[in-house]
Amino acid sequence: MRMLALPLVASLAACGPTSPERAYEICADRARAAAGPTGSIGIGVGSDGPSTSLEIGISTDYLRGRDPTDVYDSCFRQLTGAGPTRPLLL
């Protein structure tokens, strides 16, 4: 029984509040995604010849028309249990 309790306690500890720095990173990314579509283009040449890649991302927050500042604030509160410690910089 004791062996089962240790993983359970460790997994519950991982569910605690996120540090403000980590919450800022996560929530700022969500806010940027809510501001508009994101994407990247890649062009390269390798031993198999030229290659290209295209990636486009559209968040549900953007599709719903949510304000990026509201997305940031609610995300931060959800992760830390408190208000943002620094303003959002897009």
N, C-alpha and C positions, 0 to 999 in steps of 0.2 A: 504494500500500500504506500509506503514512503517513497518508493521509486516513481510512482505515478504522480504524486503531489508536486515534486520538483518541476517537471515540465509544465504542469498546469500553472504554478506560481510564476514561472519565467514567462509564459505566454501572456498571462494577465498583466505583468509588469510592462510588457511591450505595448500594451494598449493605453498606457498613460498619456498625459498631455505631451505634445510635441514641443521642442525648444522653440523659442521665438525666432531664432535665426533660420532654422529649418522650415518653420511655418511661413516665414517671409518668402523663402525660395519657392516653395510649393505654390503658395497663393498668388505670388507675383506672376508665375507662369500661367496659372489659371486665368488671371485677369488679362494678361496679354492675349491669350487665346480668345477671351470674350470680346476683345477689342476688334478682332477681325481675323480672317483666314491667315493661317501660317503656312510656310512651305520652304522648300529648298530645291535647288537644281544642282546636279553634279555632272561634270564632264571629265572624262579621263581617257588615258591610253595605257593599255597594258599589253602583256604578251599575246593576248587573244584579240588585239585590235582596239579600236575606240569603243567607249562605253558611255552611256548617259543614264541618269536617273532623275526622276521627278517625284516629289512628295508634297501633297497638299493636305492640310488639316483644318477642319472646321469644327469648333466646339458647339455643344448644345446650348451653352450660355450665349454664344454669338447668335445662333439661330433663334433663340427666344428673345433676343434684343435686350439682354440684361446689361446694366451699367457695369463696366469693369471695376469701378470703385466698390460697388455693392458686392460684387463677386469676391473681391479681395477681402473685404471686411467680414463677410459671412464665413468664408473659408478660414480665415485666421481665428475667428471666435470658435468655430467648430473644432479646430485642431488644438487650440491652447486653452480654451475656456475663458479667455479674456480678449479685450480689444487689441487692435494692432499697436505695436510698440514703435513703429515708424511708418511714415506715409508711403503710399504706393508711388513708385517712379516707373512710368511706362517708357 
